[in-house]
Amino acid sequence: MNLNAIIAANLKRLRLARNLSLGQLAELSEVSKVMLSQIEKGDSNPTINMLWKIANGLKVPYTSLLDDQDNDPEYISQQQRTEQHDSDGHYRIYKYYNSTPLRNFELFMIELDPGTEHTSVGHSEKSYEYIVVLEGNLCLRTNESEYHLNKEDSICFASTNPHVYSNKGDCIMKSIIINYYPV
């Protein structure tokens, strides 16, 4: 794919993801609506400075307009996932997908042994955490509140502050966690 076609596809995808019209983006980026339309159709060869203006208007990294989108499925087997654990091994986290310039979230599965807890120091500013319990029970403490989640329950919360996962049950608790980082 040629660079103009890549820029065109990325511009359209990023603009639509933000629900912006060409006119709205023109105001935000200080690039004319006509020029944005030509770039989005692949009919123009934008300058570096023009791409910086558009990236700033969209509030994305410059490379977000230049990176070729890999639309092929990304398969990760259980053996390929990355495992980390706390110092005593009672809390295990398995990374499936990390945040990238094209993906502003991380996807993990966690396991917490019965009768144990783990404290997360919190994540970056404006981040959110989404949890779905797969097995067992989870007690989540965040912002001076406590939430009890059972199998297939879910919660979403601002995750900037420290939060504590507790397993007060008698079996391993497994959950899927998505850490979302707004652009």
MIRO-266638 format. One record per residue (C-alpha): residue in three letters; x, y, z. Coordinates in steps of 0.05 Angstrom, whole numbers, padded with zeros to 5 digits, always signed. Layout:
ALAXYZ/...
***
This chain:
MET+00000+00000+00000/ASN+00028+00069-00017/LEU+00038+00122+00037/ASN-00018+00167+00013/ALA-00067+00109+00016/ILE-00044+00092+00086/ILE-00052+00165+00108/ALA-00120+00168+00076/ALA-00146+00105+00111/ASN-00117+00127+00179/LEU-00145+00197+00174/LYS-00215+00172+00158/ARG-00212+00119+00212/LEU-00187+00168+00266/ARG-00236+00223+00246/LEU-00296+00177+00247/ALA-00274+00145+00312/ARG-00280+00214+00343/ASN-00346+00229+00309/LEU-00317+00290+00274/SER-00341+00319+00208/LEU-00290+00344+00159/GLY-00311+00415+00179/GLN-00300+00402+00253/LEU-00232+00372+00240/ALA-00215+00431+00196/GLU-00228+00478+00255/LEU-00188+00434+00303/SER-00128+00424+00257/GLU-00127+00491+00219/VAL-00125+00451+00154/SER-00180+00467+00103/LYS-00239+00422+00095/VAL-00223+00415+00020/MET-00152+00394+00035/LEU-00175+00344+00088/SER-00224+00314+00039/GLN-00169+00307-00014/ILE-00122+00274+00036/GLU-00177+00227+00060/LYS-00191+00206-00012/GLY-00117+00195-00025/ASP-00116+00250-00078/SER-00065+00294-00042/ASN+00007+00287-00020/PRO+00005+00323+00048/THR+00066+00358+00075/ILE+00098+00338+00141/ASN+00073+00402+00174/MET+00003+00389+00149/LEU+00004+00319+00180/TRP+00029+00349+00246/LYS-00030+00398+00245/ILE-00079+00342+00232/ALA-00048+00297+00285/ASN-00051+00354+00336/GLY-00124+00368+00316/LEU-00141+00294+00327/LYS-00098+00292+00390/VAL-00060+00231+00366/PRO+00014+00217+00355/TYR+00040+00238+00287/THR+00057+00165+00270/SER-00017+00146+00278/LEU-00028+00176+00210/LEU+00032+00140+00179/ASP+00030+00070+00208/ASP+00003+00016+00163/GLN-00057-00017+00195/ASP-00047-00092+00202/ASN-00117-00120+00196/ASP-00095-00192+00201/PRO-00120-00230+00262/GLU-00071-00229+00320/TYR-00073-00298+00352/ILE-00041-00310+00419/SER-00042-00381+00446/GLN-00041-00397+00520/GLN+00033-00415+00514/GLN+00050-00348+00481/ARG+00020-00303+00533/THR+00066-00267+00581/GLU+00062-00286+00655/GLN+00081-00244+00715/HIS+00067-00256+00788/ASP+00075-00221+00855/SER+00132-00238+00902/ASP+00095-00295+00937/GLY+00063-00323+00874/HIS-00009-00315+00898/TYR-00027-00264+00845/ARG-00013-00280+00772/ILE-00025-00236+00712/TYR-00024-00260+00640/LYS-00015-00208+00586/TYR-00050-00220+00520/TYR-00048-00151+00487/ASN-00009-00089+00506/SER-00025-00017+00491/THR+00004+00009+00425/PRO-00003+00072+00385/LEU-00060+00037+00349/ARG-00091+00004+00410/ASN-00104+00046+00473/PHE-00119-00012+00519/GLU-00086-00073+00550/LEU-00119-00141+00559/PHE-00100-00187+00616/MET-00126-00248+00653/ILE-00111-00251+00727/GLU-00112-00306+00778/LEU-00115-00295+00853/ASP-00107-00353+00902/PRO-00159-00363+00957/GLY-00151-00321+01020/THR-00102-00273+00987/GLU-00103-00202+00960/HIS-00062-00158+00914/THR-00056-00082+00914/SER-00048-00046+00847/VAL-00013+00021+00853/GLY-00060+00051+00802/HIS-00052+00069+00729/SER-00040+00131+00688/GLU-00084+00193+00691/LYS-00155+00185+00663/SER-00147+00109+00656/TYR-00205+00061+00668/GLU-00205-00012+00686/TYR-00257-00061+00664/ILE-00263-00128+00700/VAL-00304-00190+00684/VAL-00300-00247+00734/LEU-00292-00314+00700/GLU-00287-00360+00761/GLY-00294-00351+00836/ASN-00309-00286+00873/LEU-00273-00220+00873/CYS-00275-00166+00926/LEU-00251-00100+00896/ARG-00233-00041+00940/THR-00225+00026+00906/ASN-00236+00098+00927/GLU-00258+00077+00997/SER-00313+00032+00970/GLU-00317-00044+00967/TYR-00351-00084+00912/HIS-00365-00159+00913/LEU-00366-00192+00844/ASN-00387-00263+00829/LYS-00377-00306+00767/GLU-00395-00266+00704/ASP-00404-00201+00742/SER-00369-00140+00715/ILE-00345-00072+00739/CYS-00314-00010+00708/PHE-00278+00043+00749/ALA-00228+00100+00744/SER-00163+00064+00759/THR-00116+00123+00771/ASN-00116+00110+00846/PRO-00091+00048+00882/HIS-00141-00010+00885/VAL-00142-00077+00919/TYR-00164-00145+00892/SER-00184-00195+00946/ASN-00204-00268+00940/LYS-00244-00286+01003/GLY-00269-00351+00971/ASP-00242-00422+00972/CYS-00222-00429+00899/ILE-00177-00390+00851/MET-00209-00327+00825/LYS-00199-00313+00750/SER-00217-00248+00716/ILE-00207-00213+00650/ILE-00181-00142+00658/ILE-00180-00088+00606/ASN-00140-00026+00623/TYR-00165+00031+00579/TYR-00123+00093+00566/PRO-00164+00149+00532/VAL-00128+00185+00476/
***
